[in-house]
Every structure is written in C-alpha cells, then in structure tokens.
Amino acid sequence: MRTFVFLAAGHRYALDASSVQAVHPLVRARPVPGTPPWITGVIDVHGEFVPLVDAVALLHGSGSVERTLGARILLLDTGIGDSTRARFALAVDRVEDATDVDEGGAWGAGAGATPWLGAVLQHRGEPAQRFDPRLLADSHAQLAAPAGPIARRADG
C-alpha cells in the first residue's frame, strides 16, 4: 500500500497516501474558540476554511508541532466525491517518506480508546503506527463536517 510516513514528537506514523491531496509548508492557523486543543484553528486553502490538526497534540496529548523548515501540513480528504467527505489539514514535524509499506508482519497493537490508530508497521527497520484520518474524522464532528467554500459577505 502506498503510504506517507511522518514524524510527530519523534514517533513515526503511516497513513494511506490516497487520502493526501497535497503537502505544504507549515503555516499559522486562525484560532477558533471552543475547539479541542489539538485543533489549532483553520487555514484558508483556495477559498475554503479547513481545520488544522496538530499531530503532536493529538497523538501525544501535549506539545505542538515545532516550527522548523521541515514541518509540513498534509492536506487530507477522507472521501473525495463522497457526500460525507471530511477535509482537514494535519500539521506534522516532518514527512519522512512516501513509499510502499508492506503490511505483512505488522503488529496489531490495537489502539483501544484511539480508533484512528492501528497496527504498527515496519518502515526501514523502525516502527510506524498506522494513522487513519477517516476514523479520526468519524470520531470528531469538527472534522467530519462537509467541506465547503468560505462564505463571502456582500458588503465586503
């Protein structure tokens, strides 16, 4: 399976490349009060507000993606062409690779309370835990809302 391997707080995660629409340098998000601490706000992607999820805060409970030259945003779409489509961005410390990862020999860790985390795969001799953005969106209404254009006010 074609996979993106990314780093968050020194740990490797792998996600299905078919959900990645684009990779961009890290940008600041516009804060939105009332969202979970791991949603840093929204970013404007070609006229559409997209929630920005901080992978470090989400996956490790505290901290945030470091603003370095290697930090990236993965623009994710969990259902292109699907009426229940969820589109959000994931800030990561670094994208390590885009490659085919063999799931044979994966350790079925089972994530329990975090259904969007799955088996631990092997990537270049290192562990990389499966991350499923569709299951994350299914678990959090803030991410599962249908994507749409930014509303423009008539008075400017």
Summary of the structure (lengths in Angstrom):
residues: 156
radius of gyration: 15.5
end to end distance: 46.6
largest distance: 59.2
contacts: 431
relative contact order: 0.24
helix: 13%
strand: 43%
